[in-house]
């Protein structure tokens, strides 16, 4: 499962790199518009995930702000990974 999280985070990082690149040097044709639209959509979805994460794990994780920021960037890949950390017995 750990490999899946790492692969998902890597793919998400590549996606964000393409979105940022597209903002500074717009790609030709519809691919640039698609990246822009998908980037906005993913930010909205990740924001909702971040809010749900903050509510669910408010008192279970130290440094909640860092985890919420990572959920905003990596979405459910970090949500699941941190959720496993929060529910793991000490």
C-alpha positions in Angstrom: 0.0 0.0 0.0 2.9 2.3 0.7 4.1 2.0 -2.9 0.6 3.0 -4.1 0.7 6.2 -2.0 4.2 7.1 -3.2 3.2 6.5 -6.9 0.0 8.5 -6.4 1.9 11.3 -4.8 4.5 11.3 -7.6 1.8 11.4 -10.3 0.1 14.2 -8.5 3.3 16.2 -8.2 3.9 15.7 -12.0 0.3 16.9 -12.6 0.9 20.1 -10.5 4.2 20.7 -12.3 2.4 20.6 -15.6 -0.3 22.9 -14.4 2.3 25.5 -13.0 4.3 25.2 -16.2 1.2 25.9 -18.2 0.5 29.1 -16.2 4.0 30.5 -17.1 4.3 29.1 -20.6 0.8 28.2 -22.0 0.7 25.1 -24.1 -0.6 25.2 -27.6 -4.1 24.1 -28.5 -6.7 22.7 -26.2 -4.2 20.9 -23.9 -3.4 24.2 -22.2 -7.1 24.9 -21.6 -7.7 21.4 -20.4 -4.8 21.6 -17.9 -6.1 25.0 -16.6 -9.6 23.6 -16.2 -8.4 20.4 -14.5 -6.1 22.3 -12.2 -9.0 24.5 -11.0 -11.2 21.4 -10.6 -8.6 19.5 -8.7 -7.9 22.4 -6.4 -11.6 22.5 -5.5 -11.8 18.8 -4.9 -8.6 18.8 -2.8 -9.9 21.8 -0.8 -13.1 19.8 0.1 -10.8 16.8 1.0 -8.7 19.1 3.2 -11.7 20.4 5.1 -13.0 16.8 5.6 -9.6 15.7 6.8 -9.3 18.6 9.2 -12.7 17.8 10.7 -12.0 14.1 10.9 -8.5 14.1 12.4 -8.6 17.4 14.4 -7.5 15.9 17.7 -5.8 12.8 16.4 -2.7 14.1 14.5 0.1 16.4 15.7 0.9 19.2 13.3 -2.6 19.2 11.6 -1.8 22.3 9.5 1.1 20.4 7.8 -1.1 17.4 7.1 -3.9 19.7 5.8 -1.5 21.4 3.4 -0.3 18.0 2.1 -3.9 16.9 1.6 -4.5 20.1 -0.4 -1.5 19.2 -2.6 -1.7 15.4 -2.8 -5.4 14.8 -2.1 -6.7 11.5 -1.0 -3.2 9.9 -1.3 -2.1 11.8 1.8 -5.6 11.6 3.3 -5.4 7.8 3.4 -1.7 7.7 4.4 -2.2 10.1 7.3 -5.4 8.4 8.3 -3.4 5.2 8.6 -1.0 7.0 10.8 -3.7 8.5 13.0 -5.5 5.2 13.6 -2.3 3.2 14.2 -2.0 2.1 17.9 0.9 3.6 19.8 
